[in-house]
């Protein structure tokens, strides 16, 4: 069982953004920027492109309102998307507010945020999702 499966199951706490029957979205606890969200399929598959065709198409549809909520919650040019998949052997994608391609550079230092900061970020994004 991957760490993401444990998060989905509630065995590890997370700052949930959204969930449906196939996907779970939550704040990355080692974010590059404030508003960095992970979207994880509930099926445990290592490589992103090993997901079924249905999951591959549905993950972007699930991500779309979250990306728009991120853009409305943080000053940015757009919501960037990245699929790397080396850190955890469970397919996932990253969504984050960006102003340039450099903002998606995962070799940058990660932010260290407090529980209060994570809760505030979660509240901003969830409120934007609820406003739709």
C-alpha positions as a Markdown table, in Angstrom:
| # | Residue | x | y | z |
|---|---|---|---|---|
| 1 | Unk | 0.0 | 0.0 | 0.0 |
| 2 | Unk | 1.5 | 3.3 | -1.1 |
| 3 | Unk | 1.5 | 6.4 | 1.1 |
| 4 | Unk | -1.1 | 7.9 | -1.3 |
| 5 | Unk | -3.4 | 4.8 | -0.7 |
| 6 | Unk | -3.0 | 5.4 | 3.0 |
| 7 | Unk | -3.9 | 9.0 | 2.6 |
| 8 | Unk | -7.0 | 8.1 | 0.5 |
| 9 | Unk | -8.0 | 5.5 | 3.1 |
| 10 | Unk | -7.7 | 8.2 | 5.9 |
| 11 | Unk | -4.8 | 6.3 | 7.7 |
| 12 | Unk | -2.6 | 9.4 | 7.1 |
| 13 | Unk | -4.2 | 12.8 | 7.5 |
| 14 | Unk | -4.3 | 15.2 | 4.6 |
| 15 | Unk | -5.6 | 18.6 | 3.6 |
| 16 | Unk | -8.4 | 17.3 | 1.2 |
| 17 | Unk | -9.4 | 19.6 | -1.6 |
| 18 | Unk | -11.9 | 17.3 | -3.5 |
| 19 | Unk | -12.8 | 13.7 | -3.9 |
| 20 | Unk | -15.0 | 11.5 | -6.1 |
| 21 | Unk | -15.3 | 7.7 | -6.7 |
| 22 | Unk | -12.1 | 7.6 | -8.7 |
| 23 | Unk | -9.8 | 10.4 | -7.5 |
| 24 | Unk | -8.6 | 12.2 | -4.4 |
| 25 | Unk | -7.1 | 15.7 | -4.4 |
| 26 | Unk | -5.1 | 17.1 | -1.5 |
| 27 | Unk | -2.4 | 19.7 | -0.7 |
| 28 | Unk | 1.2 | 18.6 | -1.2 |
| 29 | Unk | 2.8 | 18.7 | 2.3 |
| 30 | Unk | 6.1 | 19.5 | 0.6 |
| 31 | Unk | 4.9 | 22.2 | -1.8 |
| 32 | Unk | 6.9 | 24.2 | -4.3 |
| 33 | Unk | 4.4 | 27.1 | -3.9 |
| 34 | Unk | 1.3 | 27.8 | -1.9 |
| 35 | Unk | -1.6 | 26.1 | -3.6 |
| 36 | Unk | 0.3 | 23.0 | -4.8 |
| 37 | Unk | -2.2 | 20.2 | -5.1 |
| 38 | Unk | -1.8 | 16.5 | -5.8 |
| 39 | Unk | -4.4 | 14.5 | -7.7 |
| 40 | Unk | -4.2 | 10.8 | -7.2 |
| 41 | Unk | -6.3 | 8.0 | -8.7 |
| 42 | Unk | -7.8 | 5.7 | -6.1 |
| 43 | Unk | -6.6 | 2.8 | -8.0 |
| 44 | Unk | -3.0 | 2.0 | -7.2 |
| 45 | Unk | -1.0 | 2.2 | -10.4 |
| 46 | Unk | 2.7 | 3.0 | -10.5 |
| 47 | Unk | 3.1 | 4.8 | -13.8 |
| 48 | Unk | 0.8 | 7.5 | -15.0 |
| 49 | Unk | 0.5 | 6.2 | -18.5 |
| 50 | Unk | -0.3 | 2.7 | -17.3 |
| 51 | Unk | -3.7 | 4.1 | -16.1 |
| 52 | Unk | -6.7 | 2.9 | -18.1 |
| 53 | Unk | -8.0 | 5.2 | -20.9 |
| 54 | Unk | -11.0 | 6.1 | -18.7 |
| 55 | Unk | -8.8 | 7.1 | -15.8 |
| 56 | Unk | -6.5 | 9.1 | -18.1 |
| 57 | Unk | -9.4 | 11.2 | -19.5 |
| 58 | Unk | -11.3 | 11.5 | -16.3 |
| 59 | Unk | -8.3 | 12.7 | -14.3 |
| 60 | Unk | -8.1 | 15.9 | -16.4 |
| 61 | Unk | -11.9 | 16.5 | -16.1 |
| 62 | Unk | -11.6 | 16.0 | -12.3 |
| 63 | Unk | -8.6 | 18.4 | -12.2 |
| 64 | Unk | -10.2 | 21.2 | -14.3 |
| 65 | Unk | -12.4 | 22.9 | -11.6 |
| 66 | Unk | -9.5 | 22.5 | -9.1 |
| 67 | Unk | -7.1 | 24.2 | -11.5 |
| 68 | Unk | -9.6 | 27.0 | -11.9 |
| 69 | Unk | -10.0 | 27.3 | -8.2 |
| 70 | Unk | -6.3 | 27.5 | -7.7 |
| 71 | Unk | -6.0 | 30.3 | -10.3 |
| 72 | Unk | -8.8 | 32.2 | -8.5 |
| 73 | Unk | -7.1 | 31.7 | -5.1 |
| 74 | Unk | -3.6 | 32.8 | -5.8 |
| 75 | Unk | -2.0 | 35.5 | -8.0 |
| 76 | Unk | -0.6 | 33.7 | -11.0 |
| 77 | Unk | -0.6 | 33.6 | -14.8 |
| 78 | Unk | -2.1 | 30.1 | -14.8 |
| 79 | Unk | -2.3 | 26.8 | -13.1 |
| 80 | Unk | 0.5 | 24.6 | -14.2 |
| 81 | Unk | 0.4 | 20.8 | -14.4 |
| 82 | Unk | 3.2 | 18.3 | -14.0 |
| 83 | Unk | 3.5 | 14.5 | -14.1 |
| 84 | Unk | 6.8 | 13.3 | -12.7 |
| 85 | Unk | 6.0 | 10.1 | -10.7 |
| 86 | Unk | 9.4 | 9.4 | -9.3 |
| 87 | Unk | 8.8 | 10.2 | -5.6 |
| 88 | Unk | 5.9 | 7.8 | -5.0 |
| 89 | Unk | 5.1 | 4.6 | -7.0 |
| 90 | Unk | 1.5 | 5.7 | -7.4 |
| 91 | Unk | 0.3 | 7.7 | -10.4 |
| 92 | Unk | -0.4 | 11.3 | -9.6 |
| 93 | Unk | -0.3 | 14.8 | -11.1 |
| 94 | Unk | 0.7 | 18.1 | -9.6 |
| 95 | Unk | -1.3 | 21.3 | -10.0 |
| 96 | Unk | 0.1 | 24.6 | -8.9 |
| 97 | Unk | -0.2 | 28.3 | -9.5 |
| 98 | Unk | 2.7 | 29.5 | -11.7 |
| 99 | Unk | 4.0 | 32.6 | -13.3 |
| 100 | Unk | 6.8 | 31.0 | -15.4 |
| 101 | Unk | 8.0 | 27.6 | -16.4 |
| 102 | Unk | 10.7 | 27.9 | -13.7 |
| 103 | Unk | 7.9 | 27.6 | -11.1 |
| 104 | Unk | 7.6 | 23.9 | -12.1 |
| 105 | Unk | 11.2 | 23.2 | -11.3 |
| 106 | Unk | 11.1 | 20.4 | -8.8 |
| 107 | Unk | 14.7 | 20.8 | -7.8 |
| 108 | Unk | 13.8 | 24.1 | -6.1 |
| 109 | Unk | 13.6 | 24.1 | -2.3 |
| 110 | Unk | 10.2 | 23.1 | -0.9 |
| 111 | Unk | 8.2 | 25.4 | 1.3 |
| 112 | Unk | 7.8 | 24.7 | 5.0 |
| 113 | Unk | 4.3 | 25.7 | 6.0 |
| 114 | Unk | 2.5 | 25.6 | 9.3 |
| 115 | Unk | -0.8 | 23.8 | 10.0 |
| 116 | Unk | -2.5 | 27.1 | 10.0 |
| 117 | Unk | -1.1 | 28.0 | 6.6 |
| 118 | Unk | -2.1 | 24.7 | 5.1 |
| 119 | Unk | -5.6 | 25.1 | 6.5 |
| 120 | Unk | -5.9 | 28.6 | 5.1 |
| 121 | Unk | -4.7 | 27.4 | 1.6 |
| 122 | Unk | -7.2 | 24.5 | 1.8 |
| 123 | Unk | -9.9 | 26.9 | 2.8 |
| 124 | Unk | -9.2 | 29.3 | -0.2 |
| 125 | Unk | -9.3 | 26.5 | -2.8 |
| 126 | Unk | -12.3 | 24.7 | -1.3 |
| 127 | Unk | -14.3 | 27.9 | -1.1 |
| 128 | Unk | -13.6 | 28.7 | -4.8 |
| 129 | Unk | -14.7 | 25.1 | -5.7 |
| 130 | Unk | -17.9 | 25.6 | -3.6 |
| 131 | Unk | -18.6 | 29.0 | -5.3 |
| 132 | Unk | -19.2 | 27.2 | -8.7 |
